[in-house]
C-alpha cells in the first residue's frame, strides 16, 4: 500500500472493540492490522446511504 501512496498517518477515526482489536479509519474506509503482515480492509456501513 505504501508503494501506491497510502498514508498510514492520516486517520479520521480509531475504533477499539471490546476484544481489543483496533480499527483505523479514513472516513468510511478502514483497516485492521492482522497477523502475518496482512491488513483486513473494512467499510463502515453507517456512512453508506
Helices and strands as residue ranges (DSSP letters): G 2-4, E 13-16, E 22-26, E 29-33, E 39-43, G 45-47
